[in-house]
Amino acid sequence: MQNPAHDYSQLLHARNEFLARGVVENGGVSEEIERSWRRCVENGMEVGAQVRTEILTRQELLVKQEANQLLLSQARPEMESLNEQISHTRSVIVLTDAQGFILHSQGNSEFLDDAQRVALIPGSSWQESLRGTNAIGTALIERAAMMVQGAEHFLERNQVLACSAVPILSARNQVMGTLDVSTDASMSQQHTLALVRMSAQMIENRLFTASNEGAYSLHFHARPEFIGTLWEGIAIFDEHHRLVALNRSGQFQLGMVLDDIDNLAFSDLFAARPETLMQAQQAAKSLITPLYTAHEARLYARVEIRQPVAAQPTDVNTISISKRCPASLNMLNTGDPRIARAISQVELVINQDIPILIEGETGAGKELFARAIHEASDCSQGPWIAVNCAALPEGLIESELFGYEEGAFTGARRKGSPGKLEQADGGTLFLDEIGDMPLALQARLLRVLQERSVTPLGSTKSKPVNFALLSATNQKLREKVESGEFRRDLYYRLNGLTITLPALRQRQDLQALVDTILQTENATGKAIDADVMELFKAHPWPGNMRQLHNVLRTALALSGKAPISMMHLTQDFFDDMENTGAEDNDLSLNSLTAEAIKAAMQAHRGNISAVARQLGISRNTLYRRMHAMNML
Ligand SMILES: Nc1ncnc2c1ncn2[C@@H]1O[C@H](COP(=O)(O)OP(=O)(O)OP(=O)(O)O)[C@@H](O)[C@H]1O
């Protein structure tokens, strides 16, 4: 556990020493903070760096929230009650997933400036690699409770915050996310971490109770009055009395660290037979009965027969949204001629067993387009199985795609598991980022596509499968074929028809896209200043639709009830323009004074295009210049 530096001047001294000489004197900061600072430096982060405002779009957030539904549903009530306890303080309570993305936040954020407020809304990421040392990201890496105050944050811009975060573990000891309380660095932090710890443990206990694993659970404690409270131990067993899961308090009470719970049985832990315990409980008509551990320590326990609940999707590499239809092909036809052409091409080949390859820059809307093709096809009643080929963990790719048989390899679930190809039977298989699939696997995939049957790992029998095939890439697949990085035969199998989605800067339907996004953000009709729309038209949009969605979402959060204006656009939005503004020479820029711009603006009544023309520079440069001179 960390040992927070109580003396702020000592902390500042330690920080200065570290930044100047790369060393931290003994006790200057905790080991966790020092390790984290080192990681930041190794990653090339600079203390004064601005953080890019990476906020998930509403749809991406919904997908994440759906994948973490169990965590969210169990955490919300605890967040409510934590909020009641600390509502008098200026604090924000935050729940993140295992990657540090905020799933839900509540509390009072008025003490923060705009940028910090945005950083604490759902969809923001607090990964350490992005935001430097911080309670959430660092707790996730250290797998430990973290309090990070003021100058312990690596980035200067985060030093206004004091945050306490605790990782939340699943019934199988895996990190599911974090619970965090963030507040003003000047506020007293006494007890905050302890409160967050208690709430996190409550959430873990709820997760245990709600998880659908095992046949029965044993709730135990050395003192009977503690059963049913935060401090109870919970052990879950399967129908063969093998231990499936053990919560933190249970591990503590039994003096164990869980590495491999597969090998433990009820009799390894307790000096009793579970059947006898259940009978005793029934006969005594009392819920709580005495019990001895295998080491003869006396406990009290209650057995609960478990009611299985529906399994929750938790897979981060594959997304399968069964019910929601995010868009239809028609809805995507918002006035751009290239999109209209792509849609009419798709309509000609749909339902004819012709694989479609969708190309386009990152964030151009390939997945949304693919999903719309599925919805328009005869397979729409069947499953939609999306596989992100770039994010599949190496070593698990084969079992993910092809599935495995019972006992195929150590660590495999005993009953075996169908792969994604089999799950897609009768529906659509969407291979996203196909350009990143390793060569060795390409050969196996090709065989499946040719033979339309899969052979799970460890099995000799193949199973027939039938699905519509869509794939997407932001790489030039043909070039990869020429350079030998992608199999030519697989390329032709995937590419019955290639659709190329235009980049956002090439599209002619910007206004319609903005309107659609406002609609999905429940902000239909929200006013946007004309000069913001002008700026949007001139922007290079390297992140395409995803970035536009991001920018609008942030602006909506910042603008409240007011129309969206320049001041609601973030620094990195302007930075993008900076990076593409090399076309104007320095001479014209240097002579460009605020007065000259003001005069031209007056002469042209604020018409940016006309002003830029008069000054002989691009609109991008003009905006950049005005932003630098605080004229926006
Ligand atoms: N036509 C559209 N209208 C509104 N929003 C859109 C549209 N197309 C895409 N988006 C939004 O942009 C985001 C990115 O879209 P999508 O994931 O489909 O892009 P992609 O090309 O598959 O990205 P990547 O290559 O990074 O995987 C999504 O959140 C989506 O909601």
The ligand as an SDF file (V2000), in Angstrom:
LIG
                    3D

 31 33  0  0  0  0  0  0  0  0999 V2000
  -23.2380    8.4670  -41.0070 N   0  0  0  0  0  0  0  0  0  0  0  0
  -23.0070    8.6530  -39.7330 C   0  0  0  0  0  0  0  0  0  0  0  0
  -23.7960    9.4600  -39.0070 N   0  0  0  0  0  0  0  0  0  0  0  0
  -23.5550    9.6800  -37.7020 C   0  0  0  0  0  0  0  0  0  0  0  0
  -22.5510    9.1250  -37.0020 N   0  0  0  0  0  0  0  0  0  0  0  0
  -21.7280    8.3080  -37.6560 C   0  0  0  0  0  0  0  0  0  0  0  0
  -21.9040    8.0320  -39.0490 C   0  0  0  0  0  0  0  0  0  0  0  0
  -20.9180    7.1920  -39.4280 N   0  0  0  0  0  0  0  0  0  0  0  0
  -20.1730    6.9560  -38.3230 C   0  0  0  0  0  0  0  0  0  0  0  0
  -20.6590    7.6240  -37.2730 N   0  0  0  0  0  0  0  0  0  0  0  0
  -20.1320    7.6090  -35.8950 C   0  0  0  0  0  0  0  0  0  0  0  0
  -18.7070    7.6500  -35.9320 O   0  0  0  0  0  0  0  0  0  0  0  0
  -18.1470    6.6920  -35.0480 C   0  0  0  0  0  0  0  0  0  0  0  0
  -17.1650    5.8420  -35.7880 C   0  0  0  0  0  0  0  0  0  0  0  0
  -17.8710    5.0050  -36.6850 O   0  0  0  0  0  0  0  0  0  0  0  0
  -17.3830    3.5390  -37.0280 P   0  0  0  0  0  0  0  0  0  0  0  0
  -16.9630    2.8120  -35.7860 O   0  0  0  0  0  0  0  0  0  0  0  0
  -18.4400    2.9040  -37.8600 O   0  0  0  0  0  0  0  0  0  0  0  0
  -16.0760    3.8910  -37.8900 O   0  0  0  0  0  0  0  0  0  0  0  0
  -14.9650    2.9120  -38.4680 P   0  0  0  0  0  0  0  0  0  0  0  0
  -14.6430    3.4080  -39.8240 O   0  0  0  0  0  0  0  0  0  0  0  0
  -15.4310    1.4830  -38.3560 O   0  0  0  0  0  0  0  0  0  0  0  0
  -13.7720    3.2090  -37.4780 O   0  0  0  0  0  0  0  0  0  0  0  0
  -12.3980    2.3760  -37.2510 P   0  0  0  0  0  0  0  0  0  0  0  0
  -11.7010    2.2510  -38.5680 O   0  0  0  0  0  0  0  0  0  0  0  0
  -11.6150    3.2340  -36.3080 O   0  0  0  0  0  0  0  0  0  0  0  0
  -12.8300    1.0680  -36.6650 O   0  0  0  0  0  0  0  0  0  0  0  0
  -19.2900    5.8840  -34.4830 C   0  0  0  0  0  0  0  0  0  0  0  0
  -19.5070    6.2400  -33.1580 O   0  0  0  0  0  0  0  0  0  0  0  0
  -20.4870    6.2650  -35.2930 C   0  0  0  0  0  0  0  0  0  0  0  0
  -21.6170    6.4010  -34.4920 O   0  0  0  0  0  0  0  0  0  0  0  0
  1  2  1  0
  2  3  1  0
  2  7  2  0
  3  4  2  0
  4  5  1  0
  5  6  2  0
  6  7  1  0
  6 10  1  0
  7  8  1  0
  8  9  2  0
  9 10  1  0
 10 11  1  0
 11 12  1  0
 11 30  1  0
 12 13  1  0
 13 14  1  0
 13 28  1  0
 14 15  1  0
 15 16  1  0
 16 17  2  0
 16 18  1  0
 16 19  1  0
 19 20  1  0
 20 21  2  0
 20 22  1  0
 20 23  1  0
 23 24  1  0
 24 25  2  0
 24 26  1  0
 24 27  1  0
 28 29  1  0
 28 30  1  0
 30 31  1  0
M  END
$$$$
